[in-house]
Amino acid sequence: MRRRVPSMSALLAFEATAQHLSITRAADQLALTESAVSRQISLLEDQLGIPLFHRVKKRLTLTRAGAAYARDVGRVLAQLEHDTQEVMALEGAEGALEIAVLPTVGSLWLIPRLNDFYALNPTLYVDLSARSHRFLFSETTFDGALCFGSETWPGARSDFLFNEDLVPVASVRLVSPDVPAEPDALAAHRLLHLMTRPDAWQAWAEIAGPTDRNMMKGLRFETQSMLISAACAGQGIALLPPFLIEAQLRSGELRVLSDVSVRSPGAYYFCYPEDSATEPHLIAFRHWLQEQSKLFRSGHPS
């Protein structure tokens, strides 16, 4: 059966005109004449049987149907562009995985390990995108996500990777080595917080010793990379997992102030859509990620 799909030329002309509400600007974007754009829109409206624009003198506005159709067409064209780029990137490869990752953990933990995955799977690609918050897999093209928090994710399964233990760290310029590793002494300095771990300092103080200090005071940061940068800049004392600041600890830029650690209530998981559980490329990545996590938890280099 023949598909009732408008021509790509008509859809591109409509999408550009809907975006700019201007035939002239749409024509410039598409490298066409204004009459060519107008003709494509007229053909599209004839095929649909409804007007897509209100035309008052030289001013264009979308009709209600036009606005709804513009959103749908824009989404489809964006997906088509994405799929085209994916196919072009697959030259010589069997397939690619799109993985969402927490920005800092992706940069400092996952990416340095990916050479091992490519050595084992030379015909697979892994495309990474930064995501700090959870989403619905059904509304994205992601094959999986490295996330922190609960293992529960609507419509998805989860593989446990590892826990997160936090220790207080600071720039060597900010805190001298003779400062007692006690809540009262550390809280005399500015405390740095991660927005997604708002109670971390209070939980650490309850383990490290009694204090009347306000452990909620201080500065707050959205990502761990921001928190690390603030600590390195001497802006205060941060609670961080040592595996994210190995380079700063080796260089002496940051110093661990106490052996007392606190375990975050969440953990790191790899989550993926339930209906993709048997996809071979995803299985290969999951198995590799599990091996990397076991090595990491055991303290062995990977």
Residue pairs with C-beta under 8 A, 6 or more apart in sequence:
6 43
6 44
6 47
6 48
7 40
7 43
9 40
10 40
10 41
10 43
10 44
10 47
11 44
11 73
11 76
11 77
12 30
12 40
12 77
13 26
13 30
13 32
13 36
13 37
13 40
13 41
13 44
14 40
14 41
14 44
14 52
14 69
14 70
14 73
15 70
15 73
15 74
15 77
16 25
16 26
16 29
16 30
16 37
17 23
17 26
17 37
17 41
17 53
17 60
18 52
18 62
18 66
18 67
18 70
18 73
18 74
19 26
19 70
19 74
20 26
20 29
21 60
21 61
21 62
22 60
23 34
23 37
23 38
23 60
24 34
26 37
27 33
27 34
27 36
27 37
30 37
41 52
41 53
44 52
45 51
45 52
48 69
50 63
50 65
51 63
51 65
51 66
52 62
52 63
52 65
52 66
52 69
52 70
53 60
53 61
53 62
53 63
53 66
54 60
54 61
54 62
54 63
62 70
79 141
82 141
86 96
86 127
89 96
89 125
89 127
90 96
90 125
92 123
93 123
93 124
93 125
94 123
94 124
94 281
95 123
95 124
95 125
95 281
96 124
96 125
96 126
96 127
96 281
97 124
97 125
97 126
97 127
97 143
97 144
97 281
97 282
97 285
98 127
98 129
98 141
98 142
98 143
99 126
99 127
99 128
99 129
99 142
99 143
99 144
99 145
99 146
99 285
100 128
100 129
100 130
100 131
100 135
100 140
100 142
100 144
100 145
100 146
100 147
101 110
101 128
101 129
101 130
101 131
101 145
101 146
102 130
102 131
102 132
102 146
102 147
102 148
102 224
103 130
103 132
103 223
103 224
103 225
104 223
104 224
104 225
104 228
104 244
105 146
105 148
105 224
105 244
105 268
106 128
106 130
106 146
107 225
108 243
108 244
109 243
109 244
109 296
110 128
110 146
111 128
113 292
113 302
114 126
116 288
116 292
116 302
117 124
117 126
117 285
117 288
118 124
120 284
120 288
121 284
121 285
121 288
124 281
124 284
124 285
126 285
129 142
131 145
131 147
132 222
132 223
134 145
134 147
134 149
134 153
135 142
135 145
136 154
136 155
137 145
137 155
137 156
137 272
137 273
138 155
138 273
143 272
143 273
143 276
143 279
143 281
143 282
143 285
144 270
144 271
144 272
144 273
144 276
144 282
144 285
144 286
145 153
145 270
145 271
145 272
146 161
146 268
146 269
146 270
147 153
147 268
147 269
147 270
147 271
148 164
148 196
148 264
148 266
148 267
148 268
148 269
149 196
149 266
149 267
149 269
150 266
151 158
151 160
151 267
151 269
151 271
152 158
153 269
153 271
155 273
155 274
156 271
156 272
156 273
156 274
157 271
157 272
157 273
157 274
157 277
158 269
158 270
158 271
159 269
159 270
159 271
159 286
159 289
159 290
160 267
160 268
160 269
160 293
161 267
161 268
161 269
161 270
161 289
161 290
161 293
162 267
162 268
162 293
162 296
162 297
163 263
163 264
163 267
163 268
164 241
164 263
164 264
164 266
164 267
164 268
165 241
165 242
165 261
165 262
165 263
165 264
166 197
166 200
166 204
166 239
166 240
166 241
166 261
166 262
166 263
166 264
167 239
167 240
167 241
167 242
167 256
167 257
167 258
167 259
167 260
167 261
168 181
168 186
168 204
168 237
168 238
168 239
168 256
168 257
168 258
168 260
169 231
169 237
169 238
169 239
169 240
169 245
169 248
169 249
169 254
169 255
169 256
169 257
170 189
170 231
170 234
170 236
170 237
170 238
170 254
170 255
170 257
171 231
171 232
171 233
171 234
171 253
171 254
171 255
172 252
172 253
172 254
172 255
173 234
174 189
174 234
174 236
174 237
175 186
175 189
175 237
175 255
175 257
177 255
179 185
179 186
179 257
181 208
181 257
181 258
181 259
181 260
182 208
182 209
182 211
183 204
183 205
183 208
183 209
183 210
183 211
183 213
183 215
184 209
184 211
184 212
184 213
186 237
186 257
186 258
187 205
187 211
187 213
187 214
187 215
187 217
188 213
189 236
189 237
190 217
190 218
190 219
190 235
190 236
190 237
191 201
191 215
191 217
191 218
191 219
191 236
191 237
191 238
192 218
192 219
192 220
192 221
192 227
192 230
192 231
192 235
192 236
192 237
192 238
192 239
193 200
193 201
193 216
193 218
193 219
193 220
193 221
193 227
193 239
194 200
194 220
194 221
194 223
194 224
194 227
194 239
195 220
195 221
195 222
197 239
197 264
198 216
198 220
200 239
200 262
200 264
201 215
201 216
201 218
201 239
202 215
202 216
203 262
204 215
204 239
204 260
204 261
204 262
205 211
205 213
205 215
207 260
207 262
208 258
208 260
218 236
219 230
219 235
219 236
221 227
221 230
224 240
224 244
227 238
227 240
228 238
228 240
228 244
228 245
228 248
230 236
230 238
231 237
231 238
231 240
231 254
232 248
232 253
232 254
237 257
239 262
242 249
242 256
243 296
245 254
248 254
249 255
249 256
270 286
270 289
272 282
272 286
276 282
277 283
291 302
292 302
295 301
295 302
296 302
